[in-house]
Amino acid sequence: MDVIGNDLTIFGCLDPTIFVSGPVDGIAPALDRLITPRVRDAHFVLVPAADGIQVGLDRFMAVKQWMEINGR
């Protein structure tokens, strides 16, 4: 039984082993696993944070590109 419903706002972040130190081309598949069809149908906020760690702009751009293709 689904007790949460489809109006849940999700605050999350990407696995740092993927977002910070993994290959950039691993970000889209990680987002595919994280943002399931149920989450895509709900209201959510994705927070790809670096929290003081130096992260290349290309990683944030990979998230942006994924959202442009798969977001609502």
C-alpha positions as CSV (number, residue, x, y, z in Angstrom):
1,M,0.0,0.0,0.0
2,D,1.3,3.4,-0.9
3,V,1.1,5.5,2.2
4,I,3.2,8.5,1.0
5,G,1.2,9.5,-2.1
6,N,2.4,11.3,-5.2
7,D,2.8,14.8,-3.7
8,L,5.9,14.1,-1.7
9,T,8.8,16.5,-2.1
10,I,12.1,14.7,-2.2
11,F,15.3,16.4,-1.2
12,G,18.2,14.3,-2.2
13,C,21.7,14.3,-3.6
14,L,23.8,12.2,-5.8
15,D,26.1,9.5,-4.6
16,P,29.4,11.3,-4.2
17,T,31.3,8.4,-5.5
18,I,29.5,9.0,-8.8
19,F,28.9,12.7,-8.8
20,V,32.3,13.8,-7.4
21,S,34.8,11.1,-8.3
22,G,33.2,8.8,-10.8
23,P,33.3,9.2,-14.6
24,V,31.0,12.0,-15.8
25,D,29.2,9.5,-18.1
26,G,28.1,7.6,-15.0
27,I,26.0,10.5,-13.8
28,A,23.1,10.0,-16.2
29,P,22.7,6.2,-15.4
30,A,22.8,7.1,-11.7
31,L,20.0,9.6,-12.2
32,D,18.0,7.0,-14.1
33,R,18.3,4.8,-11.0
34,L,17.6,7.6,-8.5
35,I,14.7,9.3,-10.3
36,T,12.3,6.5,-10.8
37,P,9.0,6.9,-12.8
38,R,7.1,7.3,-9.5
39,V,9.5,10.1,-8.5
40,R,9.2,11.8,-11.9
41,D,5.4,11.9,-11.4
42,A,5.8,13.5,-8.0
43,H,7.0,16.9,-7.0
44,F,10.7,16.7,-6.2
45,V,13.8,18.8,-5.7
46,L,17.2,17.3,-6.7
47,V,20.2,18.8,-5.0
48,P,23.5,17.9,-6.7
49,A,25.6,19.4,-3.9
50,A,29.4,19.6,-3.7
51,D,29.6,21.0,-0.1
52,G,33.0,22.6,-0.3
53,I,34.5,19.9,-2.5
54,Q,35.9,21.1,-5.8
55,V,33.6,19.7,-8.5
56,G,33.9,20.4,-12.2
57,L,31.2,22.3,-14.0
58,D,30.9,19.4,-16.4
59,R,29.3,17.3,-13.7
60,F,26.6,19.9,-13.0
61,M,26.1,20.2,-16.8
62,A,25.6,16.5,-17.0
63,V,22.8,16.8,-14.4
64,K,21.3,19.8,-16.3
65,Q,21.4,17.8,-19.6
66,W,19.7,14.8,-17.9
67,M,17.0,17.1,-16.5
68,E,16.3,18.7,-19.8
69,I,15.7,15.3,-21.4
70,N,14.0,13.6,-18.5
71,G,12.4,16.3,-16.4
72,R,8.9,17.6,-16.6
